[in-house]
Amino acid sequence: GVADDIKDQEEPQGFGRVYHAPAPCVNTARLIYGLHSPPDGSAGTIQAVDAVYDMAVVLTAGTARANLAAMEANEPSPGYYDWCLSPPLIRLGAAPLGRITVDFRGEATGSYPSTVAGIVKRILLQAGVSSGDIDDASFTALDTAAPYEVGLWAKPGETRLQAIERLLLSCGAWLAPDRLGVWRIGQLIAPSGTPAVVFTDAEIETLKRRATNDAERGVPVYKATLRYKQWQATFGDGDIAGTITSTSARAELMKEWRSASASDTSVQTKHLLSGELKRDTCLTGASDATTETARVLALHKVRRDFVEAEVTTTASNATVDLGTLVELRTSRLDYADGRLFRVVGITADGARNAMQLDLWG
């Protein structure tokens, strides 16, 4: 190509299963389009190219090319496309009538991650985090709890942290380094079971109830809606070829998201201000979205407390970490019978031999 083909443009990155990605043309002379470019500057590898569209019309798959040289040396027939998995590219056989979009399965250097845990781990490793500083057991556990297929197409200007946050929201997960600086991941679930530590008035110095940061401010919701399977390119009527005449097909193309909802109207009887929880996710499958929507509703349709507790550090509670199940048993805040919480934040104060715990449950 020429210098101005891709000058000053951000290189695309795709993980998992991506739909209608607006692939940039990286060689206008040969009609070659790029799909995924790792941040380390390597050629990169993807798992598969599933479909290529010109104005939403499916083009015919041509020949898989082994490398860039083979891609450049061979021109596909009009209406066809060739592809290369490493580097991840497609080449058209004729000038497009409109915008080119691609369905593909992304980053696959060494292996192909397609779940939240797998892709987050890949991003951490690409960011320079040592494999020894990643708690593999927690990532495996999240894969078991939320084995959903997801897809991530990096947005222009999006940071790694922002991309990871989108992934985590897809299954209600969290990511943080533990006390030793090792990265751990987990899913926020209702507190239940036997607590690792019970805090009583003997250890609790201060206890305050806080408002949650969610849009509902802690009020139970009667409905949950998750949006999934996003088209990475948005379509207007003029972006779709006239040969696609089906009204339903055109309407589906112009719908950026699909959605799954679950509701329990009985919640509104007890909580008059109960509303709807809405989330955008990276989920790709209808069944997975339905499963996660039901889980999210069950988690948030009941009362949840978010409290800040300052406690004295002792030998028995010093190992409390993020995600730990604890119990508060105190006459304050109506917890005399005990209430279970998940630890969602820790601030240690060694000078005062105390720690502040952010607790949810």
Disulfide bonds with the S-S distance in Angstrom:
none
